[in-house]
Amino acid sequence: MTDLALPPDLDHGAFGLMLVLARTGGAMMLLPGLGESAPPSMLRAGLAVCVTLLLLPGLLPALPPPPEAGS
């Protein structure tokens, strides 16, 4: 079995993805038309993920660093 080399900034990217996804997902649920019960929830979730992936490269430098792991 070989060792898998992970990028050193993976934790910052994953932390940023969760921050932006939480904010974008909340905004998608409040949008008129999309926040109603008529659109399927998978459509709203997919749209939130797509918008997050589009916004993340521009927002990643401005996001705070991930918290240190506590013991």
N, CA, C, O and CB atoms as a CASP TS submission, in Angstrom:
PFRMAT TS
TARGET T0000
AUTHOR 0000-0000-0000
METHOD Language model
MODEL 1
PARENT N/A
ATOM      1  N   MET     1       0.846  -1.174   0.000  1.00  0.00           N
ATOM      2  CA  MET     1       0.000   0.000   0.000  1.00  0.00           C
ATOM      3  C   MET     1       0.888   1.231   0.000  1.00  0.00           C
ATOM      4  O   MET     1       1.893   1.272   0.709  1.00  0.00           O
ATOM      5  CB  MET     1      -0.961   0.001   1.214  1.00  0.00           C
ATOM      6  N   THR     2       0.528   2.228  -0.783  1.00  0.00           N
ATOM      7  CA  THR     2       1.338   3.440  -0.890  1.00  0.00           C
ATOM      8  C   THR     2       0.762   4.528   0.004  1.00  0.00           C
ATOM      9  O   THR     2      -0.427   4.548   0.322  1.00  0.00           O
ATOM     10  CB  THR     2       1.410   3.925  -2.355  1.00  0.00           C
ATOM     11  N   ASP     3       1.649   5.428   0.394  1.00  0.00           N
ATOM     12  CA  ASP     3       1.203   6.581   1.191  1.00  0.00           C
ATOM     13  C   ASP     3       0.581   7.619   0.276  1.00  0.00           C
ATOM     14  O   ASP     3       1.109   7.909  -0.798  1.00  0.00           O
ATOM     15  CB  ASP     3       2.384   7.202   1.990  1.00  0.00           C
ATOM     16  N   LEU     4      -0.525   8.170   0.696  1.00  0.00           N
ATOM     17  CA  LEU     4      -1.226   9.175  -0.075  1.00  0.00           C
ATOM     18  C   LEU     4      -0.789  10.546   0.407  1.00  0.00           C
ATOM     19  O   LEU     4      -0.930  10.864   1.588  1.00  0.00           O
ATOM     20  CB  LEU     4      -2.759   9.005   0.041  1.00  0.00           C
ATOM     21  N   ALA     5      -0.264  11.354  -0.486  1.00  0.00           N
ATOM     22  CA  ALA     5       0.184  12.699  -0.123  1.00  0.00           C
ATOM     23  C   ALA     5      -0.979  13.672  -0.311  1.00  0.00           C
ATOM     24  O   ALA     5      -1.455  13.878  -1.427  1.00  0.00           O
ATOM     25  CB  ALA     5       1.419  13.134  -0.981  1.00  0.00           C
ATOM     26  N   LEU     6      -1.426  14.260   0.783  1.00  0.00           N
ATOM     27  CA  LEU     6      -2.512  15.229   0.733  1.00  0.00           C
ATOM     28  C   LEU     6      -1.938  16.634   0.652  1.00  0.00           C
ATOM     29  O   LEU     6      -0.864  16.892   1.196  1.00  0.00           O
ATOM     30  CB  LEU     6      -3.434  15.088   1.963  1.00  0.00           C
ATOM     31  N   PRO     7      -2.629  17.541  -0.014  1.00  0.00           N
ATOM     32  CA  PRO     7      -2.134  18.920  -0.076  1.00  0.00           C
ATOM     33  C   PRO     7      -2.084  19.537   1.318  1.00  0.00           C
ATOM     34  O   PRO     7      -2.930  19.228   2.158  1.00  0.00           O
ATOM     35  CB  PRO     7      -3.021  19.775  -1.003  1.00  0.00           C
ATOM     36  N   PRO     8      -1.106  20.402   1.575  1.00  0.00           N
ATOM     37  CA  PRO     8      -0.974  20.974   2.921  1.00  0.00           C
ATOM     38  C   PRO     8      -2.116  21.915   3.306  1.00  0.00           C
ATOM     39  O   PRO     8      -2.373  22.112   4.494  1.00  0.00           O
ATOM     40  CB  PRO     8       0.329  21.715   3.025  1.00  0.00           C
ATOM     41  N   ASP     9      -2.796  22.492   2.331  1.00  0.00           N
ATOM     42  CA  ASP     9      -3.880  23.425   2.650  1.00  0.00           C
ATOM     43  C   ASP     9      -5.262  22.782   2.538  1.00  0.00           C
ATOM     44  O   ASP     9      -6.261  23.482   2.368  1.00  0.00           O
ATOM     45  CB  ASP     9      -3.807  24.631   1.733  1.00  0.00           C
ATOM     46  N   LEU    10      -5.323  21.466   2.631  1.00  0.00           N
ATOM     47  CA  LEU    10      -6.604  20.766   2.516  1.00  0.00           C
ATOM     48  C   LEU    10      -7.555  21.128   3.655  1.00  0.00           C
ATOM     49  O   LEU    10      -8.755  21.276   3.428  1.00  0.00           O
ATOM     50  CB  LEU    10      -6.378  19.259   2.492  1.00  0.00           C
ATOM     51  N   ASP    11      -7.040  21.272   4.874  1.00  0.00           N
ATOM     52  CA  ASP    11      -7.917  21.599   5.997  1.00  0.00           C
ATOM     53  C   ASP    11      -8.500  23.001   5.851  1.00  0.00           C
ATOM     54  O   ASP    11      -9.652  23.232   6.220  1.00  0.00           O
ATOM     55  CB  ASP    11      -7.154  21.483   7.322  1.00  0.00           C
ATOM     56  N   HIS    12      -7.723  23.935   5.319  1.00  0.00           N
ATOM     57  CA  HIS    12      -8.247  25.296   5.111  1.00  0.00           C
ATOM     58  C   HIS    12      -9.315  25.295   4.018  1.00  0.00           C
ATOM     59  O   HIS    12     -10.322  25.994   4.132  1.00  0.00           O
ATOM     60  CB  HIS    12      -7.100  26.274   4.738  1.00  0.00           C
ATOM     61  N   GLY    13      -9.099  24.519   2.968  1.00  0.00           N
ATOM     62  CA  GLY    13     -10.077  24.442   1.882  1.00  0.00           C
ATOM     63  C   GLY    13     -11.378  23.793   2.321  1.00  0.00           C
ATOM     64  O   GLY    13     -12.458  24.258   1.959  1.00  0.00           O
ATOM     65  N   ALA    14     -11.282  22.715   3.104  1.00  0.00           N
ATOM     66  CA  ALA    14     -12.485  22.030   3.577  1.00  0.00           C
ATOM     67  C   ALA    14     -13.253  22.896   4.572  1.00  0.00           C
ATOM     68  O   ALA    14     -14.484  22.932   4.554  1.00  0.00           O
ATOM     69  CB  ALA    14     -12.117  20.687   4.221  1.00  0.00           C
ATOM     70  N   PHE    15     -12.516  23.592   5.441  1.00  0.00           N
ATOM     71  CA  PHE    15     -13.155  24.498   6.402  1.00  0.00           C
ATOM     72  C   PHE    15     -13.855  25.641   5.667  1.00  0.00           C
ATOM     73  O   PHE    15     -14.976  26.011   6.015  1.00  0.00           O
ATOM     74  CB  PHE    15     -12.111  25.061   7.402  1.00  0.00           C
ATOM     75  N   GLY    16     -13.202  26.193   4.662  1.00  0.00           N
ATOM     76  CA  GLY    16     -13.805  27.261   3.862  1.00  0.00           C
ATOM     77  C   GLY    16     -15.024  26.795   3.100  1.00  0.00           C
ATOM     78  O   GLY    16     -16.014  27.519   2.990  1.00  0.00           O
ATOM     79  N   LEU    17     -14.952  25.575   2.568  1.00  0.00           N
ATOM     80  CA  LEU    17     -16.094  25.025   1.838  1.00  0.00           C
ATOM     81  C   LEU    17     -17.308  24.912   2.751  1.00  0.00           C
ATOM     82  O   LEU    17     -18.417  25.264   2.349  1.00  0.00           O
ATOM     83  CB  LEU    17     -15.746  23.650   1.244  1.00  0.00           C
ATOM     84  N   MET    18     -17.115  24.429   3.966  1.00  0.00           N
ATOM     85  CA  MET    18     -18.237  24.285   4.897  1.00  0.00           C
ATOM     86  C   MET    18     -18.802  25.647   5.307  1.00  0.00           C
ATOM     87  O   MET    18     -20.017  25.802   5.427  1.00  0.00           O
ATOM     88  CB  MET    18     -17.795  23.506   6.143  1.00  0.00           C
ATOM     89  N   LEU    19     -17.928  26.633   5.521  1.00  0.00           N
ATOM     90  CA  LEU    19     -18.420  27.966   5.888  1.00  0.00           C
ATOM     91  C   LEU    19     -19.256  28.585   4.776  1.00  0.00           C
ATOM     92  O   LEU    19     -20.350  29.097   5.016  1.00  0.00           O
ATOM     93  CB  LEU    19     -17.250  28.887   6.227  1.00  0.00           C
ATOM     94  N   VAL    20     -18.735  28.532   3.568  1.00  0.00           N
ATOM     95  CA  VAL    20     -19.445  29.151   2.441  1.00  0.00           C
ATOM     96  C   VAL    20     -20.704  28.358   2.106  1.00  0.00           C
ATOM     97  O   VAL    20     -21.723  28.954   1.757  1.00  0.00           O
ATOM     98  CB  VAL    20     -18.526  29.243   1.199  1.00  0.00           C
ATOM     99  N   LEU    21     -20.660  27.032   2.204  1.00  0.00           N
ATOM    100  CA  LEU    21     -21.846  26.222   1.919  1.00  0.00           C
ATOM    101  C   LEU    21     -22.959  26.471   2.933  1.00  0.00           C
ATOM    102  O   LEU    21     -24.133  26.516   2.567  1.00  0.00           O
ATOM    103  CB  LEU    21     -21.481  24.741   1.905  1.00  0.00           C
ATOM    104  N   ALA    22     -22.600  26.630   4.185  1.00  0.00           N
ATOM    105  CA  ALA    22     -23.623  26.906   5.197  1.00  0.00           C
ATOM    106  C   ALA    22     -24.304  28.246   4.930  1.00  0.00           C
ATOM    107  O   ALA    22     -25.522  28.367   5.058  1.00  0.00           O
ATOM    108  CB  ALA    22     -23.002  26.898   6.606  1.00  0.00           C
ATOM    109  N   ARG    23     -23.520  29.240   4.561  1.00  0.00           N
ATOM    110  CA  ARG    23     -24.074  30.567   4.290  1.00  0.00           C
ATOM    111  C   ARG    23     -24.906  30.563   3.002  1.00  0.00           C
ATOM    112  O   ARG    23     -25.994  31.137   2.960  1.00  0.00           O
ATOM    113  CB  ARG    23     -22.943  31.607   4.187  1.00  0.00           C
ATOM    114  N   THR    24     -24.392  29.917   1.961  1.00  0.00           N
ATOM    115  CA  THR    24     -25.094  29.872   0.682  1.00  0.00           C
ATOM    116  C   THR    24     -26.362  29.023   0.783  1.00  0.00           C
ATOM    117  O   THR    24     -27.396  29.383   0.222  1.00  0.00           O
ATOM    118  CB  THR    24     -24.171  29.318  -0.413  1.00  0.00           C
ATOM    119  N   GLY    25     -26.283  27.908   1.490  1.00  0.00           N
ATOM    120  CA  GLY    25     -27.462  27.053   1.653  1.00  0.00           C
ATOM    121  C   GLY    25     -28.577  27.767   2.388  1.00  0.00           C
ATOM    122  O   GLY    25     -29.749  27.627   2.038  1.00  0.00           O
ATOM    123  N   GLY    26     -28.217  28.531   3.405  1.00  0.00           N
ATOM    124  CA  GLY    26     -29.230  29.313   4.115  1.00  0.00           C
ATOM    125  C   GLY    26     -29.860  30.368   3.234  1.00  0.00           C
ATOM    126  O   GLY    26     -31.064  30.613   3.310  1.00  0.00           O
ATOM    127  N   ALA    27     -29.049  30.994   2.397  1.00  0.00           N
ATOM    128  CA  ALA    27     -29.583  32.011   1.488  1.00  0.00           C
ATOM    129  C   ALA    27     -30.503  31.388   0.437  1.00  0.00           C
ATOM    130  O   ALA    27     -31.513  31.984   0.064  1.00  0.00           O
ATOM    131  CB  ALA    27     -28.436  32.764   0.800  1.00  0.00           C
ATOM    132  N   MET    28     -30.156  30.195  -0.038  1.00  0.00           N
ATOM    133  CA  MET    28     -30.999  29.522  -1.036  1.00  0.00           C
ATOM    134  C   MET    28     -32.366  29.159  -0.458  1.00  0.00           C
ATOM    135  O   MET    28     -33.364  29.168  -1.178  1.00  0.00           O
ATOM    136  CB  MET    28     -30.302  28.256  -1.558  1.00  0.00           C
ATOM    137  N   MET    29     -32.417  28.842   0.831  1.00  0.00           N
ATOM    138  CA  MET    29     -33.688  28.480   1.445  1.00  0.00           C
ATOM    139  C   MET    29     -34.597  29.695   1.645  1.00  0.00           C
ATOM    140  O   MET    29     -35.808  29.549   1.808  1.00  0.00           O
ATOM    141  CB  MET    29     -33.442  27.795   2.777  1.00  0.00           C
ATOM    142  N   LEU    30     -34.010  30.888   1.631  1.00  0.00           N
ATOM    143  CA  LEU    30     -34.805  32.091   1.831  1.00  0.00           C
ATOM    144  C   LEU    30     -35.159  32.819   0.538  1.00  0.00           C
ATOM    145  O   LEU    30     -35.926  33.781   0.564  1.00  0.00           O
ATOM    146  CB  LEU    30     -34.075  33.021   2.733  1.00  0.00           C
ATOM    147  N   LEU    31     -34.612  32.373  -0.591  1.00  0.00           N
ATOM    148  CA  LEU    31     -34.908  33.026  -1.864  1.00  0.00           C
ATOM    149  C   LEU    31     -36.382  32.852  -2.228  1.00  0.00           C
ATOM    150  O   LEU    31     -36.937  31.765  -2.064  1.00  0.00           O
ATOM    151  CB  LEU    31     -34.011  32.459  -2.982  1.00  0.00           C
ATOM    152  N   PRO    32     -37.010  33.904  -2.714  1.00  0.00           N
ATOM    153  CA  PRO    32     -38.399  33.754  -3.165  1.00  0.00           C
ATOM    154  C   PRO    32     -38.477  32.768  -4.327  1.00  0.00           C
ATOM    155  O   PRO    32     -37.690  32.851  -5.269  1.00  0.00           O
ATOM    156  CB  PRO    32     -38.989  35.121  -3.584  1.00  0.00           C
ATOM    157  N   GLY    33     -39.398  31.864  -4.260  1.00  0.00           N
ATOM    158  CA  GLY    33     -39.547  30.857  -5.296  1.00  0.00           C
ATOM    159  C   GLY    33     -38.800  29.584  -4.976  1.00  0.00           C
ATOM    160  O   GLY    33     -39.357  28.498  -5.137  1.00  0.00           O
ATOM    161  N   LEU    34     -37.544  29.674  -4.523  1.00  0.00           N
ATOM    162  CA  LEU    34     -36.782  28.479  -4.171  1.00  0.00           C
ATOM    163  C   LEU    34     -37.040  28.047  -2.735  1.00  0.00           C
ATOM    164  O   LEU    34     -36.876  26.872  -2.407  1.00  0.00           O
ATOM    165  CB  LEU    34     -35.297  28.723  -4.375  1.00  0.00           C
ATOM    166  N   GLY    35     -37.438  28.971  -1.880  1.00  0.00           N
ATOM    167  CA  GLY    35     -37.714  28.632  -0.496  1.00  0.00           C
ATOM    168  C   GLY    35     -39.088  28.026  -0.288  1.00  0.00           C
ATOM    169  O   GLY    35     -39.410  27.568   0.808  1.00  0.00           O
ATOM    170  N   GLU    36     -39.892  28.022  -1.328  1.00  0.00           N
ATOM    171  CA  GLU    36     -41.233  27.437  -1.238  1.00  0.00           C
ATOM    172  C   GLU    36     -41.134  25.914  -1.214  1.00  0.00           C
ATOM    173  O   GLU    36     -40.046  25.357  -1.362  1.00  0.00           O
ATOM    174  CB  GLU    36     -42.120  27.904  -2.424  1.00  0.00           C
ATOM    175  N   SER    37     -42.245  25.255  -1.030  1.00  0.00           N
ATOM    176  CA  SER    37     -42.238  23.791  -0.994  1.00  0.00           C
ATOM    177  C   SER    37     -42.339  23.180  -2.391  1.00  0.00           C
ATOM    178  O   SER    37     -42.206  21.965  -2.531  1.00  0.00           O
ATOM    179  CB  SER    37     -43.384  23.287  -0.130  1.00  0.00           C
ATOM    180  N   ALA    38     -42.571  23.986  -3.425  1.00  0.00           N
ATOM    181  CA  ALA    38     -42.739  23.456  -4.775  1.00  0.00           C
ATOM    182  C   ALA    38     -41.442  22.902  -5.376  1.00  0.00           C
ATOM    183  O   ALA    38     -41.469  21.790  -5.904  1.00  0.00           O
ATOM    184  CB  ALA    38     -43.285  24.534  -5.670  1.00  0.00           C
ATOM    185  N   PRO    39     -40.296  23.624  -5.326  1.00  0.00           N
ATOM    186  CA  PRO    39     -39.077  23.046  -5.912  1.00  0.00           C
ATOM    187  C   PRO    39     -38.556  21.890  -5.061  1.00  0.00           C
ATOM    188  O   PRO    39     -38.613  21.955  -3.833  1.00  0.00           O
ATOM    189  CB  PRO    39     -37.986  24.125  -6.060  1.00  0.00           C
ATOM    190  N   PRO    40     -38.056  20.847  -5.691  1.00  0.00           N
ATOM    191  CA  PRO    40     -37.533  19.711  -4.931  1.00  0.00           C
ATOM    192  C   PRO    40     -36.314  20.120  -4.088  1.00  0.00           C
ATOM    193  O   PRO    40     -35.555  21.011  -4.469  1.00  0.00           O
ATOM    194  CB  PRO    40     -37.156  18.561  -5.887  1.00  0.00           C
ATOM    195  N   SER    41     -36.145  19.468  -2.964  1.00  0.00           N
ATOM    196  CA  SER    41     -35.040  19.815  -2.078  1.00  0.00           C
ATOM    197  C   SER    41     -33.693  19.481  -2.708  1.00  0.00           C
ATOM    198  O   SER    41     -32.702  20.151  -2.418  1.00  0.00           O
ATOM    199  CB  SER    41     -35.185  19.093  -0.747  1.00  0.00           C
ATOM    200  N   MET    42     -33.632  18.467  -3.557  1.00  0.00           N
ATOM    201  CA  MET    42     -32.374  18.132  -4.234  1.00  0.00           C
ATOM    202  C   MET    42     -31.971  19.244  -5.200  1.00  0.00           C
ATOM    203  O   MET    42     -30.780  19.497  -5.380  1.00  0.00           O
ATOM    204  CB  MET    42     -32.505  16.792  -4.991  1.00  0.00           C
ATOM    205  N   LEU    43     -32.931  19.903  -5.815  1.00  0.00           N
ATOM    206  CA  LEU    43     -32.631  21.030  -6.696  1.00  0.00           C
ATOM    207  C   LEU    43     -32.043  22.181  -5.890  1.00  0.00           C
ATOM    208  O   LEU    43     -31.057  22.789  -6.307  1.00  0.00           O
ATOM    209  CB  LEU    43     -33.898  21.489  -7.448  1.00  0.00           C
ATOM    210  N   ARG    44     -32.633  22.484  -4.750  1.00  0.00           N
ATOM    211  CA  ARG    44     -32.119  23.569  -3.903  1.00  0.00           C
ATOM    212  C   ARG    44     -30.736  23.244  -3.369  1.00  0.00           C
ATOM    213  O   ARG    44     -29.864  24.113  -3.334  1.00  0.00           O
ATOM    214  CB  ARG    44     -33.072  23.839  -2.740  1.00  0.00           C
ATOM    215  N   ALA    45     -30.524  21.997  -2.950  1.00  0.00           N
ATOM    216  CA  ALA    45     -29.214  21.597  -2.438  1.00  0.00           C
ATOM    217  C   ALA    45     -28.164  21.621  -3.541  1.00  0.00           C
ATOM    218  O   ALA    45     -27.040  22.071  -3.316  1.00  0.00           O
ATOM    219  CB  ALA    45     -29.288  20.201  -1.813  1.00  0.00           C
ATOM    220  N   GLY    46     -28.512  21.150  -4.711  1.00  0.00           N
ATOM    221  CA  GLY    46     -27.578  21.166  -5.838  1.00  0.00           C
ATOM    222  C   GLY    46     -27.215  22.568  -6.270  1.00  0.00           C
ATOM    223  O   GLY    46     -26.063  22.846  -6.603  1.00  0.00           O
ATOM    224  N   LEU    47     -28.194  23.447  -6.264  1.00  0.00           N
ATOM    225  CA  LEU    47     -27.937  24.839  -6.611  1.00  0.00           C
ATOM    226  C   LEU    47     -27.036  25.503  -5.575  1.00  0.00           C
ATOM    227  O   LEU    47     -26.158  26.291  -5.929  1.00  0.00           O
ATOM    228  CB  LEU    47     -29.252  25.608  -6.737  1.00  0.00           C
ATOM    229  N   ALA    48     -27.245  25.194  -4.318  1.00  0.00           N
ATOM    230  CA  ALA    48     -26.396  25.744  -3.258  1.00  0.00           C
ATOM    231  C   ALA    48     -24.957  25.252  -3.398  1.00  0.00           C
ATOM    232  O   ALA    48     -24.023  26.031  -3.208  1.00  0.00           O
ATOM    233  CB  ALA    48     -26.952  25.365  -1.875  1.00  0.00           C
ATOM    234  N   VAL    49     -24.765  23.989  -3.722  1.00  0.00           N
ATOM    235  CA  VAL    49     -23.409  23.448  -3.902  1.00  0.00           C
ATOM    236  C   VAL    49     -22.741  24.079  -5.118  1.00  0.00           C
ATOM    237  O   VAL    49     -21.560  24.421  -5.060  1.00  0.00           O
ATOM    238  CB  VAL    49     -23.449  21.908  -4.055  1.00  0.00           C
ATOM    239  N   CYS    50     -23.471  24.240  -6.214  1.00  0.00           N
ATOM    240  CA  CYS    50     -22.903  24.846  -7.424  1.00  0.00           C
ATOM    241  C   CYS    50     -22.492  26.298  -7.180  1.00  0.00           C
ATOM    242  O   CYS    50     -21.405  26.714  -7.583  1.00  0.00           O
ATOM    243  CB  CYS    50     -23.911  24.777  -8.578  1.00  0.00           C
ATOM    244  N   VAL    51     -23.347  27.055  -6.530  1.00  0.00           N
ATOM    245  CA  VAL    51     -23.012  28.453  -6.240  1.00  0.00           C
ATOM    246  C   VAL    51     -21.819  28.519  -5.286  1.00  0.00           C
ATOM    247  O   VAL    51     -20.967  29.397  -5.422  1.00  0.00           O
ATOM    248  CB  VAL    51     -24.233  29.195  -5.632  1.00  0.00           C
ATOM    249  N   THR    52     -21.752  27.609  -4.332  1.00  0.00           N
ATOM    250  CA  THR    52     -20.622  27.570  -3.404  1.00  0.00           C
ATOM    251  C   THR    52     -19.322  27.305  -4.148  1.00  0.00           C
ATOM    252  O   THR    52     -18.318  27.971  -3.896  1.00  0.00           O
ATOM    253  CB  THR    52     -20.843  26.499  -2.331  1.00  0.00           C
ATOM    254  N   LEU    53     -19.331  26.348  -5.052  1.00  0.00           N
ATOM    255  CA  LEU    53     -18.121  26.030  -5.803  1.00  0.00           C
ATOM    256  C   LEU    53     -17.693  27.173  -6.714  1.00  0.00           C
ATOM    257  O   LEU    53     -16.504  27.327  -6.994  1.00  0.00           O
ATOM    258  CB  LEU    53     -18.334  24.775  -6.623  1.00  0.00           C
ATOM    259  N   LEU    54     -18.636  27.969  -7.175  1.00  0.00           N
ATOM    260  CA  LEU    54     -18.286  29.138  -7.988  1.00  0.00           C
ATOM    261  C   LEU    54     -17.709  30.268  -7.141  1.00  0.00           C
ATOM    262  O   LEU    54     -16.807  30.976  -7.589  1.00  0.00           O
ATOM    263  CB  LEU    54     -19.512  29.636  -8.744  1.00  0.00           C
ATOM    264  N   LEU    55     -18.215  30.442  -5.932  1.00  0.00           N
ATOM    265  CA  LEU    55     -17.767  31.531  -5.069  1.00  0.00           C
ATOM    266  C   LEU    55     -16.494  31.219  -4.286  1.00  0.00           C
ATOM    267  O   LEU    55     -15.754  32.135  -3.927  1.00  0.00           O
ATOM    268  CB  LEU    55     -18.854  31.883  -4.111  1.00  0.00           C
ATOM    269  N   LEU    56     -16.234  29.961  -4.023  1.00  0.00           N
ATOM    270  CA  LEU    56     -15.149  29.571  -3.120  1.00  0.00           C
ATOM    271  C   LEU    56     -13.763  30.065  -3.535  1.00  0.00           C
ATOM    272  O   LEU    56     -13.037  30.555  -2.670  1.00  0.00           O
ATOM    273  CB  LEU    56     -15.116  28.090  -3.010  1.00  0.00           C
ATOM    274  N   PRO    57     -13.351  29.970  -4.793  1.00  0.00           N
ATOM    275  CA  PRO    57     -11.997  30.432  -5.123  1.00  0.00           C
ATOM    276  C   PRO    57     -11.772  31.916  -4.826  1.00  0.00           C
ATOM    277  O   PRO    57     -10.669  32.304  -4.439  1.00  0.00           O
ATOM    278  CB  PRO    57     -11.716  30.169  -6.581  1.00  0.00           C
ATOM    279  N   GLY    58     -12.775  32.727  -4.997  1.00  0.00           N
ATOM    280  CA  GLY    58     -12.624  34.152  -4.714  1.00  0.00           C
ATOM    281  C   GLY    58     -12.690  34.489  -3.235  1.00  0.00           C
ATOM    282  O   GLY    58     -12.086  35.465  -2.791  1.00  0.00           O
ATOM    283  N   LEU    59     -13.418  33.689  -2.473  1.00  0.00           N
ATOM    284  CA  LEU    59     -13.590  33.966  -1.052  1.00  0.00           C
ATOM    285  C   LEU    59     -12.558  33.294  -0.155  1.00  0.00           C
ATOM    286  O   LEU    59     -12.369  33.722   0.984  1.00  0.00           O
ATOM    287  CB  LEU    59     -14.947  33.542  -0.630  1.00  0.00           C
ATOM    288  N   LEU    60     -11.890  32.257  -0.639  1.00  0.00           N
ATOM    289  CA  LEU    60     -10.977  31.478   0.201  1.00  0.00           C
ATOM    290  C   LEU    60      -9.857  32.306   0.828  1.00  0.00           C
ATOM    291  O   LEU    60      -9.542  32.077   1.996  1.00  0.00           O
ATOM    292  CB  LEU    60     -10.374  30.373  -0.610  1.00  0.00           C
ATOM    293  N   PRO    61      -9.233  33.261   0.118  1.00  0.00           N
ATOM    294  CA  PRO    61      -8.181  34.048   0.781  1.00  0.00           C
ATOM    295  C   PRO    61      -8.704  34.934   1.924  1.00  0.00           C
ATOM    296  O   PRO    61      -7.946  35.265   2.836  1.00  0.00           O
ATOM    297  CB  PRO    61      -7.484  34.919  -0.244  1.00  0.00           C
ATOM    298  N   ALA    62      -9.963  35.311   1.886  1.00  0.00           N
ATOM    299  CA  ALA    62     -10.505  36.208   2.912  1.00  0.00           C
ATOM    300  C   ALA    62     -11.090  35.475   4.112  1.00  0.00           C
ATOM    301  O   ALA    62     -11.462  36.112   5.098  1.00  0.00           O
ATOM    302  CB  ALA    62     -11.561  37.083   2.308  1.00  0.00           C
ATOM    303  N   LEU    63     -11.177  34.146   4.047  1.00  0.00           N
ATOM    304  CA  LEU    63     -11.772  33.386   5.138  1.00  0.00           C
ATOM    305  C   LEU    63     -10.772  33.207   6.291  1.00  0.00           C
ATOM    306  O   LEU    63      -9.560  33.204   6.071  1.00  0.00           O
ATOM    307  CB  LEU    63     -12.254  32.015   4.629  1.00  0.00           C
ATOM    308  N   PRO    64     -11.283  33.060   7.510  1.00  0.00           N
ATOM    309  CA  PRO    64     -10.378  32.858   8.646  1.00  0.00           C
ATOM    310  C   PRO    64      -9.748  31.466   8.596  1.00  0.00           C
ATOM    311  O   PRO    64     -10.285  30.572   7.942  1.00  0.00           O
ATOM    312  CB  PRO    64     -11.132  33.052   9.977  1.00  0.00           C
ATOM    313  N   PRO    65      -8.631  31.271   9.268  1.00  0.00           N
ATOM    314  CA  PRO    65      -8.018  29.937   9.299  1.00  0.00           C
ATOM    315  C   PRO    65      -8.865  28.983  10.131  1.00  0.00           C
ATOM    316  O   PRO    65      -9.628  29.414  10.996  1.00  0.00           O
ATOM    317  CB  PRO    65      -6.583  30.007   9.866  1.00  0.00           C
ATOM    318  N   PRO    66      -8.730  27.694   9.869  1.00  0.00           N
ATOM    319  CA  PRO    66      -9.497  26.720  10.664  1.00  0.00           C
ATOM    320  C   PRO    66      -9.028  26.722  12.113  1.00  0.00           C
ATOM    321  O   PRO    66      -7.860  26.999  12.386  1.00  0.00           O
ATOM    322  CB  PRO    66      -9.364  25.301  10.067  1.00  0.00           C
ATOM    323  N   PRO    67      -9.925  26.416  13.039  1.00  0.00           N
ATOM    324  CA  PRO    67      -9.518  26.387  14.449  1.00  0.00           C
ATOM    325  C   PRO    67      -8.558  25.238  14.720  1.00  0.00           C
ATOM    326  O   PRO    67      -8.558  24.224  14.022  1.00  0.00           O
ATOM    327  CB  PRO    67     -10.746  26.266  15.359  1.00  0.00           C
ATOM    328  N   GLU    68      -7.746  25.421  15.745  1.00  0.00           N
ATOM    329  CA  GLU    68      -6.818  24.368  16.153  1.00  0.00           C
ATOM    330  C   GLU    68      -7.583  23.223  16.798  1.00  0.00           C
ATOM    331  O   GLU    68      -8.602  23.445  17.452  1.00  0.00           O
ATOM    332  CB  GLU    68      -5.755  24.919  17.124  1.00  0.00           C
ATOM    333  N   ALA    69      -7.106  22.029  16.621  1.00  0.00           N
ATOM    334  CA  ALA    69      -7.760  20.866  17.214  1.00  0.00           C
ATOM    335  C   ALA    69      -7.521  20.861  18.723  1.00  0.00           C
ATOM    336  O   ALA    69      -6.388  20.991  19.185  1.00  0.00           O
ATOM    337  CB  ALA    69      -7.241  19.550  16.572  1.00  0.00           C
ATOM    338  N   GLY    70      -8.587  20.713  19.465  1.00  0.00           N
ATOM    339  CA  GLY    70      -8.476  20.655  20.921  1.00  0.00           C
ATOM    340  C   GLY    70      -8.278  19.227  21.383  1.00  0.00           C
ATOM    341  O   GLY    70      -8.576  18.276  20.661  1.00  0.00           O
ATOM    342  N   SER    71      -7.780  19.094  22.576  1.00  0.00           N
ATOM    343  CA  SER    71      -7.566  17.731  23.084  1.00  0.00           C
ATOM    344  C   SER    71      -8.510  17.416  24.216  1.00  0.00           C
ATOM    345  O   SER    71      -8.472  16.314  24.764  1.00  0.00           O
ATOM    346  CB  SER    71      -6.127  17.547  23.549  1.00  0.00           C
TER
END
